[in-house]
Amino acid sequence: MILNVFLGIAQIILAVALIAAVLIQSKGEELGGVFGGAQSVYQTRRGVDKLLFTITVFLAIAFFILAIVNVILSAPR
């Protein structure tokens, strides 16, 4: 019971952090970039952009794994 509550809270925190990381990444782009607009020039990620991208990937993987664990542990036995 307590583990399910902990997993639920952790999943909510990860979801908010993942949303924030994605929104921060699109901060430097035009409004069209937020809604899937195409970029005309490809740029490599450097410095903070690369770090933020890596953090976003880590958060997405952690959220996915935590969601699977939460489903497995919440299933009736």
C-alpha contacts under 8 A as a table, 3 or more apart, distances in Angstrom:
res1	aa1	res2	aa2	distance
1	M	4	N	5.30
1	M	5	V	6.56
2	I	5	V	5.16
2	I	6	F	6.22
3	L	6	F	5.02
3	L	7	L	6.08
4	N	7	L	5.08
4	N	8	G	6.08
4	N	70	N	7.03
4	N	73	L	7.47
4	N	74	S	6.97
5	V	8	G	5.09
5	V	9	I	6.22
6	F	9	I	5.24
6	F	10	A	6.09
7	L	10	A	5.04
7	L	11	Q	6.00
7	L	66	L	7.34
7	L	70	N	6.33
8	G	11	Q	5.09
8	G	12	I	6.28
8	G	70	N	7.46
9	I	12	I	5.13
9	I	13	I	6.26
10	A	13	I	5.12
10	A	14	L	6.14
11	Q	14	L	5.08
11	Q	15	A	6.07
11	Q	63	F	6.44
11	Q	66	L	6.60
11	Q	67	A	7.03
12	I	15	A	5.04
12	I	16	V	6.29
13	I	16	V	5.27
13	I	17	A	6.19
14	L	17	A	5.04
14	L	18	L	5.98
14	L	59	L	6.67
14	L	62	A	7.75
14	L	63	F	6.03
15	A	18	L	5.09
15	A	19	I	6.18
15	A	63	F	6.89
16	V	19	I	5.16
16	V	20	A	6.15
17	A	20	A	5.07
17	A	21	A	6.10
17	A	59	L	7.47
18	L	21	A	5.09
18	L	22	V	6.26
18	L	56	T	6.30
18	L	59	L	5.84
18	L	60	A	6.59
19	I	22	V	5.27
19	I	23	L	6.19
20	A	23	L	5.12
20	A	24	I	6.06
21	A	24	I	5.16
21	A	25	Q	6.28
21	A	52	L	7.06
21	A	55	I	7.71
21	A	56	T	5.84
22	V	25	Q	5.18
22	V	26	S	6.64
22	V	56	T	6.86
23	L	26	S	5.34
23	L	27	K	6.36
24	I	27	K	5.08
25	Q	28	G	7.03
25	Q	49	D	7.43
25	Q	52	L	7.15
25	Q	53	F	7.61
26	S	29	E	5.37
26	S	30	E	8.00
26	S	33	G	6.90
26	S	34	V	5.95
27	K	30	E	7.88
29	E	32	G	7.79
29	E	33	G	5.72
29	E	34	V	7.32
30	E	33	G	5.45
30	E	34	V	7.20
31	L	34	V	5.44
31	L	35	F	7.12
32	G	35	F	5.45
32	G	36	G	6.44
32	G	37	G	4.72
32	G	38	A	7.86
33	G	36	G	5.23
33	G	37	G	4.55
33	G	38	A	6.77
33	G	39	Q	7.41
34	V	37	G	7.06
39	Q	42	Y	7.05
45	R	49	D	5.49
45	R	50	K	4.94
46	R	49	D	5.57
46	R	50	K	5.08
46	R	51	L	7.97
47	G	50	K	5.48
47	G	51	L	6.41
48	V	51	L	4.98
48	V	52	L	5.96
49	D	52	L	5.17
49	D	53	F	6.08
50	K	53	F	5.05
50	K	54	T	6.17
51	L	54	T	5.11
51	L	55	I	6.17
52	L	55	I	5.05
52	L	56	T	6.10
53	F	56	T	5.07
53	F	57	V	6.27
54	T	57	V	5.16
54	T	58	F	6.20
55	I	58	F	5.05
55	I	59	L	6.08
56	T	59	L	5.09
56	T	60	A	6.13
57	V	60	A	5.12
57	V	61	I	6.23
58	F	61	I	5.22
58	F	62	A	6.07
59	L	62	A	5.07
59	L	63	F	5.97
60	A	63	F	5.12
60	A	64	F	6.17
61	I	64	F	5.13
61	I	65	I	6.19
62	A	65	I	5.20
62	A	66	L	5.99
63	F	66	L	5.11
63	F	67	A	6.04
64	F	67	A	5.14
64	F	68	I	6.38
65	I	68	I	5.20
65	I	69	V	6.23
66	L	69	V	5.05
66	L	70	N	5.96
67	A	70	N	5.05
67	A	71	V	6.23
68	I	71	V	5.18
68	I	72	I	6.21
69	V	72	I	5.12
69	V	73	L	6.09
70	N	73	L	5.30
70	N	74	S	5.95
71	V	74	S	5.14
71	V	75	A	6.17
72	I	75	A	5.54
